[in-house]
Amino acid sequence: MKDIIKNEFDEHLKTSQALGCLTEQVEKAATMCIKSLKMGGKILLCGNGGSAADAQHIAAELVGRFNHIRRGLPAIALTANSSNITSIGNDFGFNYIFERQVEAFAQENDVLIAISTSGNSENIINAIRFATNISCKTIGFTGEEGGLMNQMCDLTIAAPSKNTPRIQEMHIIIGHVICHLIDKEFVN
């Protein structure tokens, strides 16, 4: 057991140390979000499974607070409304649960943060495609391979791993850094 635990910790540390190569992308992502928020836009987030939880976590950091007391910032996790998800899934299909919400909530100058460890989740791809068509900026959080999101997003941040748990761990660190940078801009 101890060997497994140590190995998991070591893998996490090794992957975390490789994040330095993403500094520029993370800064660009924060800048995109800050610009949108200053122009009256909002941040929308979506993902499946653990990435759905990450979308909700990041949205909560923006609406509530991260490190500093500041005004609440408009962020919507498209994963959080079970009535929306189930009605859209029932009427249109699971592959449209995020696209339909992007259609309802997103506007030009908003930012969609789409989270998919593979970069190929069809419901995420559909949301990105719709967002792009209405001039909503798109940021993709994905894994080393990047999938289709690499070609579709305005900016892709690919965690340096092929291992889903490591990718998800890096996504939350990246999300926290972006929240920290946004937080700094809006502290009174």
C-alpha positions in Angstrom: 0.0 0.0 0.0 2.7 2.5 1.0 4.4 2.0 -2.4 1.2 2.8 -4.2 0.7 5.9 -2.1 4.3 7.1 -2.6 4.1 6.4 -6.3 0.9 8.5 -6.6 2.5 11.4 -4.7 5.7 11.1 -6.8 3.6 11.2 -10.1 1.7 14.2 -8.9 4.9 16.1 -8.1 6.6 15.2 -11.4 3.5 16.4 -13.3 3.2 19.6 -11.2 6.9 20.4 -11.9 6.2 20.2 -15.6 3.5 22.9 -15.3 6.2 25.6 -15.8 5.9 25.2 -19.5 2.3 26.5 -19.3 3.0 29.8 -17.7 2.3 31.8 -20.9 -1.0 30.0 -21.6 -2.3 30.4 -18.0 -1.4 34.1 -18.2 -3.3 34.5 -21.5 -6.3 32.6 -20.1 -6.4 34.9 -17.0 -6.1 38.0 -19.3 -9.0 36.8 -21.5 -11.2 36.3 -18.4 -10.2 39.6 -16.8 -10.9 41.5 -20.1 -14.3 39.8 -20.4 -15.3 40.5 -16.9 -14.2 44.2 -17.2 -16.3 44.5 -20.3 -19.4 43.2 -18.5 -19.0 39.6 -19.7 -19.2 36.4 -17.8 -17.3 33.1 -17.5 -19.1 29.9 -18.4 -17.6 26.5 -17.5 -18.5 22.9 -18.5 -17.0 19.4 -18.1 -18.1 15.8 -17.5 -17.6 13.7 -14.4 -14.6 15.0 -12.3 -14.3 17.9 -14.8 -17.9 18.9 -14.0 -17.0 19.2 -10.4 -13.9 21.3 -11.4 -16.2 23.6 -13.4 -18.4 24.1 -10.4 -15.4 24.6 -8.1 -13.8 27.3 -10.3 -17.2 29.0 -10.8 -17.7 29.1 -7.0 -14.2 30.7 -6.5 -15.3 33.5 -8.9 -18.8 34.1 -7.6 -17.8 33.8 -4.0 -14.2 34.6 -3.4 -10.8 33.1 -3.9 -8.3 34.8 -1.5 -9.7 38.3 -1.1 -13.0 39.9 -0.4 -14.3 41.5 -3.6 -17.5 41.8 -5.5 -18.9 38.6 -6.8 -17.9 37.9 -10.4 -20.4 36.4 -12.9 -19.4 32.8 -13.5 -21.8 30.0 -14.4 -21.1 26.2 -14.2 -23.2 24.7 -16.9 -22.9 21.4 -14.9 -24.9 22.6 -11.9 -28.5 22.8 -13.0 -29.8 19.2 -13.0 -33.2 20.3 -14.5 -31.4 21.9 -17.4 -29.1 19.0 -18.0 -31.9 16.3 -17.7 -34.4 18.2 -19.8 -31.9 19.0 -22.6 -30.6 15.4 -22.4 -34.1 14.0 -22.7 -35.3 16.3 -25.4 -32.2 16.7 -27.5 -29.6 14.1 -26.3 -26.6 14.1 -23.9 -24.4 15.5 -26.6 -26.3 18.8 -26.5 -26.5 19.5 -22.7 -23.8 22.2 -22.8 -24.4 23.6 -26.3 -28.0 24.4 -25.5 -26.9 26.2 -22.4 -24.2 28.1 -24.2 -27.0 29.2 -26.7 -29.1 30.4 -23.8 -26.5 32.1 -21.7 -23.4 33.0 -23.7 -22.9 36.3 -25.5 -20.2 37.9 -27.5 -17.3 38.8 -25.2 -18.1 36.0 -22.7 -15.5 33.3 -22.1 -16.3 29.5 -22.1 -13.9 27.4 -20.2 -14.4 23.9 -21.5 -12.8 21.0 -19.5 -12.1 17.6 -21.1 -9.2 15.4 -20.1 -9.2 13.8 -23.6 -10.2 16.9 -25.5 -12.7 14.9 -27.5 -15.9 14.8 -25.4 -18.7 15.4 -28.0 -20.9 17.5 -25.7 -17.9 19.7 -24.9 -16.9 20.0 -28.6 -20.5 21.0 -29.5 -20.4 23.7 -26.8 -17.1 25.1 -28.1 -18.4 25.1 -31.7 -21.5 27.0 -30.7 -19.5 29.5 -28.6 -17.1 30.2 -31.4 -20.0 30.9 -33.8 -21.3 33.6 -31.5 -17.9 35.2 -30.8 -17.7 33.9 -27.3 -14.0 33.2 -26.5 -13.1 29.6 -25.7 -10.4 28.3 -23.3 -9.9 24.5 -23.3 -8.5 22.6 -20.3 -7.3 19.2 -21.6 -4.6 16.7 -21.3 -1.3 16.2 -23.1 -2.9 14.9 -26.3 -5.4 17.8 -26.5 -7.8 16.1 -28.9 -10.1 18.1 -31.1 -10.1 20.9 -28.6 -6.6 21.8 -29.7 -7.8 23.0 -33.1 -11.1 24.5 -31.9 -10.4 26.7 -28.8 -9.0 30.2 -28.9 -6.6 29.0 -26.2 -5.8 25.4 -25.1 -4.1 24.6 -21.8 -2.9 21.0 -22.0 -1.9 19.5 -18.7 1.4 17.6 -19.3 0.1 14.1 -18.7 -1.8 11.3 -20.4 -3.1 10.0 -17.0 -6.6 11.2 -16.2 -6.2 11.7 -12.4 -3.0 13.7 -13.0 -4.7 15.8 -15.7 -7.6 16.6 -13.3 -5.2 17.5 -10.5 -3.4 19.9 -12.8 -6.6 21.4 -14.0 -7.6 22.5 -10.5 -4.1 24.0 -9.9 -4.4 25.9 -13.2 -7.9 27.0 -12.3 -6.8 28.2 -9.0 -3.9 30.3 -10.5 -6.4 31.9 -13.0 -8.7 32.7 -10.1 -5.8 34.2 -8.1 -4.9 36.4 -11.1 -8.6 37.5 -11.6 -9.0 38.0 -7.8 -6.0 40.5 -7.8 -7.7 42.6 -10.6 -11.0 43.0 -8.7 -9.9 43.6 -5.1 -11.2 47.0 -4.0 
